[in-house]
Amino acid sequence: MTTSTTLPPAGLFRRLAALIYDTLIIIAIEMMAAGIVMAVVFALNAAGLLSYGEYADAADMLGKHPVLSPLFTLYLAGVWIYFFVFFWTRAGQTLGMRAWKLRVRNAKDGAPITVTQALIRISTSGFGLANLTVPIDPKKRGFHDIWAKTEVVVLPKAN
């Protein structure tokens, strides 16, 4: 394992560029996840097992129902969180980070981050706003990196 002093820390531009890539990917994944739920609701309605009642259609029901709407929102949030936790804990990189040659790792020893660290990073990230502390931190850490005891480094170019 490469020590944490060997690779340079990632700057703000690379982090934000990777975040933009990941945002586009997450939008596509969220659309597929929502589509699955919509298909299930349509199928249940067609089978007569679920009625839209006062709602115009499945989208209206999932957006306004007092129980289904919060559950649907939690489901979509879970998909979003799972995306980051899965990639950060498995490979240390999301797809956007891979494109920009970035890796997140444990700041102490350079090891892959744990699920707990990934959840801390997500909960303190402020949808990317935590990266605004990168230019003012001497070690180029985001607010979420400081709290989770992680670092984002730039990987060397492949030969």
Order of alpha helices (4+ residues) and beta strands (2+ residues): alpha-alpha-alpha-alpha-beta-alpha-alpha-beta
